Amino acid sequence: MADEENIELSPQQVAELTEAGAQLVDVRTPEEYEAGHIEGARHVPLEALTAAAETLPADRPVVFYCRVGSRSAMAAAALQASGRDARNLAGGLVAWVEAKQPLEPADGEVAEHSALPPR
């Protein structure tokens, strides 16, 4: 299990951990994910995380991310509380792009987030 101080990772640390086999999980909405995401990330919207938790790897770190790191911090804390090695991309996808890390698709962007549910 990750130490509390190591739950928050920089974009560079996430890139290195991903190369070493960690599973990236994007917890944003489908619209946000489609606008742009990290290559190789699995999309599990935050509201679906409880149902999908058992399908996440238990034998390697799981790194969550969202737009700015708030939703993914909740996801990482929840998975870590169950004894798993879960981390969070500090600053989210905004920090990832600011660190000049690539998005998929190549012309992808960081979508705005609306906390309001659809009407």
C-alpha positions in Angstrom: 0.0 0.0 0.0 1.2 3.5 -0.8 2.4 5.7 2.1 0.1 8.7 2.7 2.8 11.1 1.6 3.3 9.2 -1.7 -0.4 9.1 -2.7 0.0 12.4 -4.6 2.3 12.0 -7.6 3.7 14.6 -10.1 3.1 14.1 -13.8 6.7 12.9 -14.2 6.2 10.3 -11.4 3.0 9.2 -13.0 4.7 8.8 -16.4 7.4 6.7 -14.9 5.0 4.6 -12.8 2.9 4.0 -15.9 5.9 2.8 -17.9 6.6 0.4 -15.0 3.2 -1.1 -15.4 0.8 0.9 -13.2 -2.8 1.1 -14.3 -4.1 4.7 -15.1 -7.8 5.3 -14.4 -9.6 8.4 -15.6 -12.6 9.1 -13.3 -14.0 12.0 -15.3 -17.3 12.1 -17.2 -17.5 10.4 -20.6 -17.5 13.8 -22.3 -14.4 14.9 -20.5 -12.7 11.6 -21.3 -13.5 11.9 -25.1 -12.1 15.4 -25.3 -8.7 14.2 -24.2 -7.1 11.6 -22.0 -3.8 10.0 -21.1 -2.9 7.1 -23.5 -3.6 3.7 -22.0 -5.9 5.0 -19.3 -9.0 3.1 -18.4 -12.1 5.1 -18.2 -14.2 4.5 -15.0 -16.4 7.5 -14.2 -16.3 8.3 -10.5 -19.9 7.2 -9.9 -19.1 3.8 -11.3 -15.9 3.2 -9.3 -17.5 1.2 -6.5 -18.9 -1.3 -9.0 -15.6 -1.4 -11.0 -13.2 -1.6 -8.0 -12.9 -5.4 -8.1 -11.9 -5.2 -11.8 -8.9 -3.0 -11.1 -5.5 -4.7 -10.7 -4.5 -5.7 -7.2 -1.0 -6.7 -8.1 0.2 -3.3 -9.3 -0.4 0.4 -8.5 -3.5 2.1 -9.7 -3.1 5.8 -10.5 -6.3 7.9 -10.7 -6.7 11.2 -12.4 -9.4 13.8 -13.2 -9.3 17.4 -14.4 -7.5 19.0 -11.4 -7.1 16.1 -8.9 -10.1 16.5 -6.6 -12.3 13.7 -7.8 -9.4 11.4 -8.4 -8.0 12.1 -4.9 -11.3 10.8 -3.5 -11.1 7.7 -5.7 -7.5 7.0 -4.7 -8.3 7.4 -1.0 -11.2 5.0 -1.3 -9.2 2.3 -3.0 -6.3 2.8 -0.6 -8.7 2.4 2.4 -9.4 -1.1 1.1 -5.7 -2.0 1.3 -4.8 -1.4 -2.3 -1.9 0.6 -3.8 -3.7 3.6 -5.1 -2.2 7.0 -6.1 -3.4 10.3 -7.5 -2.1 12.6 -10.2 -1.6 15.8 -8.3 -3.1 18.7 -10.2 -4.9 16.3 -12.5 -4.9 16.5 -16.3 -4.3 20.2 -16.1 -0.9 19.6 -14.5 -0.2 16.7 -17.0 -0.6 19.1 -19.9 1.3 21.9 -18.2 4.2 19.4 -17.8 4.1 18.9 -21.6 2.9 15.3 -21.4 0.8 14.0 -24.3 -2.9 13.5 -24.6 -5.0 11.1 -26.7 -6.2 11.9 -29.3 -3.2 14.0 -30.5 -5.4 17.1 -30.8 -7.1 16.4 -27.5 -7.8 19.0 -24.8 -8.6 19.2 -21.2 -12.4 19.7 -21.1 -14.1 22.0 -18.6 -15.9 20.2 -15.8 -19.4 20.9 -14.7 -20.4 19.7 -11.3 -24.0 20.1 -12.2 -25.9 17.0 -13.1 -27.7 16.9 -16.5 -31.3 18.1 -16.5 
